[in-house]
């Protein structure tokens, strides 16, 4: 397996949307499509493993509180629904978001522009997912 670091950024924001996350991915990952589906698989497994309900005495450290405030949402990580995420739908959605131009992905400093072109992922590669936000307005 290979260890990589993933950062999620948004246009117009200086700080990361989420803290950098380390992933262990299989050695056979050789395309952007495979990378996306592997990362989504890991995240869906984490989400589905969370138990529903709240902690008896919920708390956040000062660092967690500040980090979540910067991201725009403060929560205790409580899952209120027992509905599990659908892996196939989540993977298809991630690929479609990339196809639709809602996300741009860089490996180190190089943008990955083809979904099925072969890529070599070195140990400790840094991936940056940039979420593109479209602005909308109301005309009066």
Secondary structure, DSSP 8 states (H G I E B T S, - for coil): -EEEEEEEEETT-SS-SEEEEEEEE-TT--BHHHHHHHHHHHHHHHHHHS-BB--TT----HHHHHHHHHHT------B-------HHHHHHHHHHHHHTTSEEEEETTEE---SSSB----TTEEEEEEE---------
